Amino acid sequence: MSRLKHAKELAQRQGLTVLEVVQTKGDHIRVRASNSMGWVANFILPFTPSDWRGERNKAAEFRRFARGTYNPN
């Protein structure tokens, strides 16, 4: 599975609607997503799959945003 598709699925599993997933020029992944309250936010993820803690932390950030208790903007 590609890293972009994996990032999209990670956000969707946490309850977000993914609007866009792109690879940045700096080799990161930018996920633009909205929650059920209509808030839209950008999230930056590392492109390398070796940082397993970073992925878990980002999933927690997605969950907080989906609940409306966190706004990264």
BAFILO-852452 format. One record per residue (C-alpha): residue number from 1; x, y, z; residue in three letters. Coordinates in steps of 0.5 Angstrom, whole numbers, always signed. Layout:
<nodes>
(NUM (X Y Z) ALA)
...
</nodes>
This chain:
<nodes>
(1 (+0 +0 +0) MET)
(2 (+3 +7 -2) SER)
(3 (+4 +12 +4) ARG)
(4 (-1 +17 +1) LEU)
(5 (-6 +12 +1) LYS)
(6 (-4 +9 +8) HIS)
(7 (-5 +16 +11) ALA)
(8 (-11 +17 +8) LYS)
(9 (-14 +11 +11) GLU)
(10 (-11 +13 +18) LEU)
(11 (-15 +19 +18) ALA)
(12 (-21 +16 +15) GLN)
(13 (-21 +11 +21) ARG)
(14 (-21 +16 +26) GLN)
(15 (-27 +19 +23) GLY)
(16 (-25 +25 +19) LEU)
(17 (-27 +26 +12) THR)
(18 (-21 +27 +8) VAL)
(19 (-21 +32 +3) LEU)
(20 (-14 +32 +0) GLU)
(21 (-7 +28 +1) VAL)
(22 (-1 +30 -3) VAL)
(23 (+6 +29 -2) GLN)
(24 (+10 +36 +0) THR)
(25 (+17 +38 -3) LYS)
(26 (+20 +36 +3) GLY)
(27 (+18 +29 +3) ASP)
(28 (+12 +29 +8) HIS)
(29 (+5 +28 +7) ILE)
(30 (+0 +33 +8) ARG)
(31 (-7 +31 +9) VAL)
(32 (-13 +36 +9) ARG)
(33 (-19 +34 +13) ALA)
(34 (-25 +36 +16) SER)
(35 (-29 +33 +22) ASN)
(36 (-37 +33 +23) SER)
(37 (-37 +40 +26) MET)
(38 (-35 +42 +19) GLY)
(39 (-28 +45 +21) TRP)
(40 (-22 +44 +16) VAL)
(41 (-15 +43 +18) ALA)
(42 (-8 +41 +15) ASN)
(43 (-4 +35 +18) PHE)
(44 (+3 +34 +16) ILE)
(45 (+6 +27 +17) LEU)
(46 (+13 +24 +16) PRO)
(47 (+13 +20 +9) PHE)
(48 (+18 +15 +12) THR)
(49 (+15 +9 +15) PRO)
(50 (+20 +7 +20) SER)
(51 (+17 +12 +25) ASP)
(52 (+12 +8 +28) TRP)
(53 (+11 +13 +34) ARG)
(54 (+10 +19 +30) GLY)
(55 (+4 +15 +26) GLU)
(56 (+1 +13 +33) ARG)
(57 (+1 +20 +35) ASN)
(58 (-2 +23 +29) LYS)
(59 (-8 +18 +30) ALA)
(60 (-9 +21 +37) ALA)
(61 (-9 +28 +34) GLU)
(62 (-14 +26 +28) PHE)
(63 (-18 +23 +34) ARG)
(64 (-18 +29 +38) ARG)
(65 (-20 +33 +32) PHE)
(66 (-25 +29 +30) ALA)
(67 (-28 +30 +37) ARG)
(68 (-27 +37 +37) GLY)
(69 (-23 +38 +42) THR)
(70 (-17 +40 +38) TYR)
(71 (-16 +45 +32) ASN)
(72 (-9 +45 +29) PRO)
(73 (-10 +51 +26) ASN)
</nodes>
